[in-house]
């Protein structure tokens, strides 16, 4: 079973992945972790595609880059994670010691909504729905 979790930075993807991992076990991959599979990027991508396509074990793949969505197999459960822009900014500022520099704020504003048109099987807005409700809904989809 493959669960692809994707969205902008600081929306709650890693938190969701960790909670699902606690329930399902398996392995969590993030971003370009697949590069550990081979020294050449193209070979690593292909090895990762094969792994995702052929595995029976739970794999949770967390992505913040749109081009990585192409690695997901057809049978993957696709989970879009979003949040309100003020929440994203607040969470990002907390990561940076409490201050959000103007260039970073501008970057977050520019990227906000970049995944909204992507196909998904479940959409979790972490600003509006609890983590527990999202996990329960996703787990129901894995049965």
One Martini backbone bead per residue (centre of mass of N, CA, C, O) as a GRO file, in nm:
protein
  143
    1UNK     BB    1   0.095   0.037   0.024
    2UNK     BB    2   0.036   0.373  -0.101
    3UNK     BB    3   0.108   0.698   0.041
    4UNK     BB    4   0.054   1.021  -0.085
    5UNK     BB    5   0.197   1.319   0.049
    6UNK     BB    6   0.089   1.655  -0.034
    7UNK     BB    7   0.246   1.989  -0.022
    8UNK     BB    8   0.315   2.243   0.142
    9UNK     BB    9   0.475   2.401   0.361
   10UNK     BB   10   0.345   2.377   0.679
   11UNK     BB   11   0.066   2.176   0.675
   12UNK     BB   12   0.122   1.852   0.800
   13UNK     BB   13   0.257   1.604   0.660
   14UNK     BB   14   0.451   1.480   0.875
   15UNK     BB   15   0.243   1.441   1.095
   16UNK     BB   16   0.062   1.254   0.933
   17UNK     BB   17   0.271   1.039   0.864
   18UNK     BB   18   0.337   0.958   1.154
   19UNK     BB   19   0.052   0.869   1.235
   20UNK     BB   20   0.019   0.653   1.014
   21UNK     BB   21   0.268   0.490   1.096
   22UNK     BB   22   0.158   0.407   1.376
   23UNK     BB   23  -0.077   0.236   1.239
   24UNK     BB   24   0.087   0.081   0.978
   25UNK     BB   25   0.372   0.130   0.935
   26UNK     BB   26   0.659   0.098   0.772
   27UNK     BB   27   0.758   0.355   0.536
   28UNK     BB   28   0.927   0.669   0.517
   29UNK     BB   29   0.927   0.909   0.258
   30UNK     BB   30   1.125   1.202   0.155
   31UNK     BB   31   1.137   1.325  -0.131
   32UNK     BB   32   1.483   1.230  -0.211
   33UNK     BB   33   1.535   0.949  -0.064
   34UNK     BB   34   1.574   0.766  -0.323
   35UNK     BB   35   1.889   0.824  -0.358
   36UNK     BB   36   1.974   0.567  -0.182
   37UNK     BB   37   1.931   0.344  -0.422
   38UNK     BB   38   2.130   0.529  -0.604
   39UNK     BB   39   2.376   0.721  -0.756
   40UNK     BB   40   2.180   0.761  -0.985
   41UNK     BB   41   1.900   0.935  -1.030
   42UNK     BB   42   1.753   0.775  -1.253
   43UNK     BB   43   1.787   0.498  -1.109
   44UNK     BB   44   1.651   0.577  -0.844
   45UNK     BB   45   1.374   0.646  -0.959
   46UNK     BB   46   1.318   0.366  -1.082
   47UNK     BB   47   1.346   0.203  -0.822
   48UNK     BB   48   1.118   0.354  -0.676
   49UNK     BB   49   0.890   0.294  -0.869
   50UNK     BB   50   0.908  -0.011  -0.832
   51UNK     BB   51   0.863  -0.021  -0.531
   52UNK     BB   52   0.580   0.118  -0.536
   53UNK     BB   53   0.445  -0.087  -0.737
   54UNK     BB   54   0.540  -0.378  -0.571
   55UNK     BB   55   0.437  -0.328  -0.296
   56UNK     BB   56   0.282  -0.439   0.024
   57UNK     BB   57   0.397  -0.244   0.196
   58UNK     BB   58   0.398   0.028   0.377
   59UNK     BB   59   0.400   0.354   0.211
   60UNK     BB   60   0.518   0.685   0.285
   61UNK     BB   61   0.495   0.978   0.074
   62UNK     BB   62   0.663   1.291   0.099
   63UNK     BB   63   0.566   1.609  -0.069
   64UNK     BB   64   0.681   1.949  -0.214
   65UNK     BB   65   0.706   1.848  -0.515
   66UNK     BB   66   0.543   1.813  -0.810
   67UNK     BB   67   0.736   1.615  -0.972
   68UNK     BB   68   0.701   1.370  -0.761
   69UNK     BB   69   0.414   1.266  -0.843
   70UNK     BB   70   0.519   1.080  -1.084
   71UNK     BB   71   0.604   0.835  -0.884
   72UNK     BB   72   0.326   0.754  -0.851
   73UNK     BB   73   0.115   0.517  -0.853
   74UNK     BB   74  -0.204   0.450  -0.940
   75UNK     BB   75  -0.275   0.299  -0.649
   76UNK     BB   76  -0.236   0.540  -0.492
   77UNK     BB   77  -0.286   0.734  -0.216
   78UNK     BB   78  -0.398   1.069  -0.243
   79UNK     BB   79  -0.273   1.340  -0.027
   80UNK     BB   80  -0.390   1.653   0.045
   81UNK     BB   81  -0.217   1.930   0.205
   82UNK     BB   82  -0.354   2.204   0.383
   83UNK     BB   83  -0.349   2.567   0.455
   84UNK     BB   84  -0.357   2.853   0.584
   85UNK     BB   85  -0.148   3.107   0.535
   86UNK     BB   86  -0.115   3.206   0.831
   87UNK     BB   87  -0.034   2.923   0.935
   88UNK     BB   88   0.213   2.880   0.763
   89UNK     BB   89   0.368   3.128   0.863
   90UNK     BB   90   0.371   3.053   1.162
   91UNK     BB   91   0.516   2.778   1.132
   92UNK     BB   92   0.768   2.887   0.987
   93UNK     BB   93   0.856   3.085   1.206
   94UNK     BB   94   0.903   2.869   1.423
   95UNK     BB   95   1.140   2.734   1.262
   96UNK     BB   96   1.292   3.041   1.267
   97UNK     BB   97   1.254   3.156   1.574
   98UNK     BB   98   0.980   3.363   1.509
   99UNK     BB   99   1.084   3.468   1.221
  100UNK     BB  100   0.965   3.623   0.909
  101UNK     BB  101   1.101   3.691   0.637
  102UNK     BB  102   0.998   3.858   0.362
  103UNK     BB  103   1.104   3.654   0.143
  104UNK     BB  104   0.957   3.410   0.268
  105UNK     BB  105   0.672   3.519   0.260
  106UNK     BB  106   0.668   3.555  -0.050
  107UNK     BB  107   0.714   3.259  -0.119
  108UNK     BB  108   0.461   3.147   0.022
  109UNK     BB  109   0.258   3.314  -0.143
  110UNK     BB  110   0.339   3.206  -0.424
  111UNK     BB  111   0.287   2.886  -0.344
  112UNK     BB  112   0.005   2.921  -0.277
  113UNK     BB  113  -0.190   2.659  -0.427
  114UNK     BB  114  -0.006   2.463  -0.616
  115UNK     BB  115  -0.195   2.184  -0.545
  116UNK     BB  116  -0.511   2.230  -0.587
  117UNK     BB  117  -0.528   2.075  -0.890
  118UNK     BB  118  -0.466   1.809  -0.778
  119UNK     BB  119  -0.505   1.490  -0.757
  120UNK     BB  120  -0.729   1.335  -0.509
  121UNK     BB  121  -0.860   1.128  -0.237
  122UNK     BB  122  -0.759   1.340  -0.015
  123UNK     BB  123  -0.843   1.638   0.185
  124UNK     BB  124  -0.635   1.822   0.412
  125UNK     BB  125  -0.722   2.080   0.639
  126UNK     BB  126  -0.533   2.181   0.909
  127UNK     BB  127  -0.716   2.441   0.983
  128UNK     BB  128  -1.015   2.262   0.992
  129UNK     BB  129  -0.893   1.971   1.070
  130UNK     BB  130  -0.821   1.710   1.238
  131UNK     BB  131  -0.593   1.466   1.265
  132UNK     BB  132  -0.783   1.239   1.353
  133UNK     BB  133  -0.988   1.267   1.120
  134UNK     BB  134  -0.789   1.223   0.890
  135UNK     BB  135  -0.685   0.944   0.970
  136UNK     BB  136  -0.955   0.798   0.968
  137UNK     BB  137  -1.022   0.853   0.668
  138UNK     BB  138  -0.769   0.721   0.547
  139UNK     BB  139  -0.796   0.439   0.675
  140UNK     BB  140  -1.065   0.374   0.533
  141UNK     BB  141  -0.924   0.380   0.241
  142UNK     BB  142  -0.729   0.115   0.307
  143UNK     BB  143  -0.956  -0.123   0.320
   0.00000   0.00000   0.00000
